[in-house]
């Protein structure tokens, strides 16, 4: 079949310009597939601030919308006529109509990228647990293929509770090696008023409640015990918790050594990595499953100090492309930062190795080839699975 005649829908809870790994990954898939001639559309939750989308991006108002979740029953009808649906999970309120359509129309191919486990505390945690027990098996049992960013994460996430290993495929996300590359950014350093010779530490992540697992408070605690060393932290990101984090830095006596740079533009984000000497990735839970920011840092030729979490440790290889520390361990994080500050030659070696690894494993073109092969396999299936009621 001609690629232009194959209709593919990507269903995802967030999408650019919203900053988030799930939406960014979906965006890369969509744009690269469209560049290859596929007829690809996006279905996501309505963002009232976005008014200039291309016609293939459909932002749907939810009956109920809480954070990045929204009840979108109209997806059942909107997905009619598509040959294949690619669901990015988790998407509470969006996944359910997709799966109902699959249960009723099995000839429509369904691929799921399982991005991460949902982890929470209190009421949110109880809701996640109930969903995992009651609805999650019903959802997953109706999917033709389950894509994961690494088999390491697949072996440690909620998927292990179900009999699905025969449908799991490893599909790591890629990085644009032309956009993210090593270099110097003297002007950006000057714009942030960081003296030459002072090591620049970089944190990139959302500063809202949905991304609290990114671990910025842990990082600030670690840096508070390194006040006697030369360093400057640049935080790239925005969100409702920004002022809370800024105040935490001020109380710790770090106010003039931490720059909150807000969200860098598409053009400026690669410059932020090139300005930095060390990338810090202190995520605290399995809600972090891969680490696109660590991959962008690697492509930029700088090492990452990251939490030793399933999936993350496939991107940041301890002692090779960066250093790993136990999640939430302030002392271990402080010691790792001290190691690279005191051994700049080691930091440079790890950064060079990270770039080589990004070039050999995470180029987008071979990864999109792999995705195409999965789509072809699903679309070419002669007999569908038997779906339990």
N, C-alpha and C positions, 0 to 999 in steps of 0.2 A: 504494500500500500504506500502511496506517496505520502511523505511526511506531513505535507500541508493538509492532508485529509484526515490525519489522526488528531482528534480533539482530546486534549489533556487538561485536567483541572487540578490546580494545586490549592489545597484548602489549609489555611494556616491562621492562627489567632492574631498574630502581629505581622506587620509588613512595613518596610521603609516608607516614609522617613522615620518611623519609630525605630529606635536603636535596640536591638536584641539579637542574640545569636540565631534563634529559630527563624525569625523573619528574614534576616540577612542571608541565611543558608537557602531558604526558599527562593529569595530574589535571585541569587546566583544561578540556581537550577533553572528558573523560569527564563531569565535573560539568555542564558547560554543555550538552552533548548530552542528558544525562538530564533536565535542566530543560526541554528542548524536547520531551520525550516519547519519546525513543529508549530502547530496551532495550539498554543498554551494560554490558559486563562488563570487568573488568581481570584480566589474568594476569601475574603477576610472580614473582620469586624469593621464597621464604619468608624472612620476617624474624621470628625467634623472639621479638623484643621487642614485636611488634604482636599484640594479642589481641582487639581490639574493632573489627575491620573490619566494614563493612556487608556484606551477603550477596553483593553483586555484585563484590567484590574477592577474588580467589583467589590466595593465596600458595602456590607450589608448591616443595616441597623438591627440590633438584637432586641428581642422582647424584654429580656433582662440582661443587663451588662454589668459585670463586676470585675474591675481590673482588666486583665487580658482574657477573661472568659465571657461568653455571651451565648444566650439561647437563640439559635438561628434556625428555626424549623423550615424556613423557606429554602434552605439548601437542598432539601429533598427534591424540590421541583427545579431549582436552578441547575442542578447537575444532570438533568435529563439531556440525552444526546451526546454526552461525552463518552469516548471509548475507554478512557482510563482516568481514575481519580487518584491523586497522590495526596494523602492526608498526612499532615505534620502534627504529631501527637506529643504532648497533651494539648487538647483543645476542648475544654469542657463546654458543652452546649453546641459545639460545632461538629464534633466527632459522631455524636449520636444519630443525627439525620443522615449522615454519610453512610453509616453502617446499616441503618434501616433500609436505605435505598439498595445497598449491596445484598441484603438478605432477600429483598423482593425482586431484584434484577441482577441475577448472578452473572449475566453475560458482560456486565460492566466490570472491567478490571479494577482492582483496588490494591494500591501499594501504600504502606504506612512507613514513614520515617519515625522511629521511636527516639525522640531527642533526649528525654530524661525522665526520671522518676519525679513525681510531685511529692515534696516533703514539706511539712508544716507542723506548727505547734497549736495547742488549744483547739478551738472550734474548727479552724482551717484544717488542722491535722486530722481531726475526727472525720471531717467530710472527705478528705483524700483517702483515708483508710476505708470508709464505707464504699466509696466509688471503686476502689481497688478490689474489694471483696465481691461486690454485687454486679457491677457493670463492666469492669475491665475484662474479665474472661469472655463475656459475651461479645465485646468489641473486637478483641484480638482474634477470636476464633473465626471471624468472617473476613479476614484479610488474606489476600493471595500471597503477598511477600511483606516481610518486616525488615526494614533497613536500619542498621545501627552504625554509628560512627566508628565503633571498635568492638571487636568480640570481647575484649576485656570488660567493657561496660556491660555488654549483654550477659556476661556470666555473673554479674553482681547486682543486676537491677530486678525489677518486678517481673520481667519476662521469664525469669528462672522458675517461677511458680507455676508456669503453664507448659503444656507439651507443644512447643512451637519451634524447637530448634531446627526442624527440617525446612522451615520457611524463613529463617533468619539469614540475611546476607550483610556482609561488612561493606559499608560505603562511607569511607571517611570524607569529610568536607575538604575543599581545596583552598588555595590562596592564590591571589593574583601576584605572580612573581615580578611582573613589570611595575605594578603600582607600589608594592612593598619591596624595597631593596635597600641595601646598606648605603650609607652616605653620611654627610655632615650637615647640620642645620644651625650654623652659627647665628644667623639672623633671628631664628625662632628662640634660641637660647637668650639672645639679647632682649627680645621682646618680653620674655618672662623675667628679665633682670637676674639671670643666673650667671655668676662670674665664670669665666673660662677656667677649667681645671677642677671645678666642683662636680663630682659625679651626679648625674641625673637619674633618679629613680622614677619609673613610670607605672601608674595604675590606670587601666582603661576598663570602665564598666558603668552600668546604670546605678544611679544613686537614689533609687526608689524602693518601695517595699517589695516589689517583685524580684529585686536583685540583691536583697540584703545578704544572701548567701555568698556574695562575692568577697566578703571578708575584709572590707576596708577598716572597720574598727580594730580588728586583730592586727592589721598592718600598722595603724597609728600607735597602738600599744607597743609594738615591737620597736618602732622608730623612736618612741619616747625614751627608751633605754640606750639609744645611740646618739643622744644629743651632743656628745663630745666629739663626734666624727663629722667630717665634711660630707654633706650630701644635700640634695634638694629633691623633694617629691613633687611631681606633677600629676594631678588627678584629672583625667579626661573623662567627663561624663556629666550627667545632669539628672535631676529628679527631686522629689519632695523632701528627701532626707539630706540634701546637700548642706543646708545650714546647720543641721544637727552634727554632721561630720566636721564642718568647719569649726563649730564651737568646741568639739572634742579636741581638735588639733590645737586650738587656742589655749584651752585649759591645760593641755599637756606641755605648753610652752613651745609649740612647734609652728605657731601662726605664721611667722615670717619665712619658714622653711618648707611650707606646703602651698603650692599654687593650685587652686581649683580652676581649671581651664574651660569648664563647661564641655559640651559636646563639640568635638572638632568637626569641621566640615569634611566632606568627602575628600577634598583636596588636601586638607591640613592634617588629617589623621596619620597618613604615612610619614609626614614630616615630624610628628610627635615621636614616633618610634625611632626615627633616625637621630633625633636630638638626644635620645636616652642612652644610657650605658647599661642599665639593668631593668628588665620588666618584672613586675611583681604581680603574682596571680594567687592570692591566698584564700581561695574559695573554701567553704567550710562544710559543705554537704554534697551528697550525690546528686543534688539538683544541678551541679556542674558535671557534665558528662564528657566534654571534649576540650573546648578551649580555643575558639577562633582567635581570640586576642593573643594567645601564646603562639599560634601559628603565624599571625601577622608579625609578631616580634621576631620569630625565627627567620622569616623571610627577610626581615630588616637587618638581620645579622647581629642581634643582641640576645643574650641568654635570658631565660625566665627562671625565677624562683617560684615554684608552684607547690600546691598541696598534693600530697600523694593520694590521689583519688582514682578510682577506676575510670579509664578513658583518658583522663588528663595525663596520666603517666605514659600513654602511648605517644602523645605529642611532645611532652617534656621528658626526655630520657635522662635519668639521674646520672650526673657525672659525665654526660656526653653532650647534651644540648642545653642543659641547665641543672638546677638542683631541686630536689624534692624534700618537703618537710611534712610532718604529720599535720593534718587539718586542725586549725584552731590552736596550734602550739606556738604561743608567743615567743618563748625562749628559743625554740628551734628556728623560727623564722628570723629572729634577730641574729642568731649565730650564722645563718646562711648568708644574710645580707652583709654581715661583717666579713665573712670569708671572701666574697667577691670584691668588697671595697678594699680589702688588704692585699688581694691578689689580682690586680688588673690584667695580668697576662693570662691567668686562668679564665677570667671573664671573657677576654677576647677569643680565646681558643674555643670556649663553649659557644660563643656567638657564631664563629665561623662554621663550626660543626652543625649548628642549628640551621644555618642557611643551606648547607649542602643537603641536609635531611629534607628540608622543605622542597628543594629542587628535585630530589629523587623520588619522594613519596607523595607530595601534595600538589602537583601540577593539576590544574583543572581539566585540561583536555582529556587525559586518560581516565579521569574519574567520571566525566560525562559520557565517555565511551561505555564505561561499565554500567552507568545508569540506563543508557539506551538499550544495552543488552538485556537488562532486567525487564524494561518495558516490553521489548520484543517478545521475551519469553512469556510474560503474563498475557499479552495480547494474542499470542499464538497457541495458548493452551487449548487442546481439543476437548478436554474434560475438566470441569471444575471440581473442586473438592466437595465432599459431602458436608454440609453445614448443619451442626446440631441446632435443634429448635430452642 
